């Protein structure tokens, strides 16, 4: 295997984690990693060995994911059958409330600009440092910090935390 191929294989765990954080599902993450590898292998001649391969691959993956999101907006939302089957064995109300909250968070994340989404994924989901995120996204560290701050403000404004915290209190029966 070439040096390029060896480096691709070495980055596989990090790419899978990032893909999982973007897609939320292992199957979709595997598809995204495969598409990223395919594109990277086809475009290998465009990669400059003096640059970081991981940053190049993460950018390819992020761009593929954005393309998929745009395609899904046109095609509409599809729910997997196995997701619906999981509701039958558990407390339906709790599951429904959790899923509604998750859907709200996903919708808010999706409504953020793609540059803020990438920062939130790297820092909050993958737990990368600001410096690692800046290197991955080829962005100054101050820009990473300001994008994260704006994203957090938008998310907290979109989720009415006061309502979420007070909701259980209003249902208590004394």
Residue pairs with C-beta under 8 A, 6 or more apart in sequence:
1 9
4 44
4 47
4 53
7 53
8 37
8 40
8 41
8 53
8 57
11 53
11 54
11 57
12 33
14 54
15 33
15 36
15 57
15 58
15 61
16 29
16 30
16 33
17 126
18 58
18 61
18 121
18 122
18 126
19 28
19 29
19 30
19 32
19 33
19 36
19 61
19 65
20 26
20 29
21 121
21 125
21 126
22 29
22 32
22 61
22 62
22 65
22 121
23 29
23 32
23 65
24 106
32 61
32 64
32 65
32 68
33 61
35 64
36 57
36 60
36 61
36 64
39 60
39 64
40 47
40 56
40 57
40 60
43 60
47 53
47 56
52 135
54 136
55 135
55 136
55 137
55 138
58 136
58 137
59 137
59 138
62 114
62 118
66 114
69 110
86 95
87 95
87 96
101 164
104 158
104 159
105 155
105 159
108 154
108 155
108 158
108 159
109 117
109 120
109 155
110 117
111 154
111 158
112 120
112 151
112 154
112 155
115 137
115 139
115 147
116 147
116 148
116 150
116 151
116 154
117 151
118 137
119 133
119 137
119 144
119 147
119 148
119 151
120 148
120 151
120 152
120 155
122 128
122 132
122 133
122 136
122 137
123 129
123 130
123 133
123 144
123 148
124 148
128 136
130 141
130 144
130 145
130 148
131 141
133 139
133 144
134 140
134 141
134 143
134 144
137 144
139 147
